[in-house]
C-alpha cells in the first residue's frame, strides 16, 4: 500500500469548498478527471455506507471513519461494487480493504483554505491518482474562486 498526498490553496471559505467537494453535481464535475460520470452516494454517518461509483455503477464500497464538517472526512474502503453487488471477500479486495481516503480543509483565514487529500492505495494506480487530483483540485479551485 502506498500513500499519496495532494494539496491546494483556494481563495474561498472552507464551507464553500466542502459543499463543492460533496454536492452530487459538483462532485461529478471535479471527479471527471478520474472517471467520466463518477458518482458519490453516502448516508453521511460514521460507520454507515458510502459508494464511489463510475458511470456504469461499479466502484468502491466504503464507510466514514471520521467526520467533522467542514474540516475533515475520512473514508475507509471496504470492498468493490460490481454489477450492483458489493464484494468484500475476494482475495483481491482483502489485499487493500481498509485503505483510507482522507480530506482535510484547513482555514488559513476567513477567505482562504488549504484543501488536502491523503490517499492510501496501491501503486498501480499512482498515475491516475496524480492526474485526477491535480486536475480535479484545479477545477475545484476555479469553481470556488468564482
Secondary structure, 3 states (H helix, E strand, C coil): CEEEEEEEEECCCHHHHHHHHHCHHHHHHHHCCCCCCCEEEECCCECCCEEEECCCCCEEEEEEEEEECCCEEEEEEEEEEECCEEECCCHHHHHHCCCEEEEEEEEEECCEEEEEEEEEECHHHHHHHHHHHHHHHHHHHHHHCC
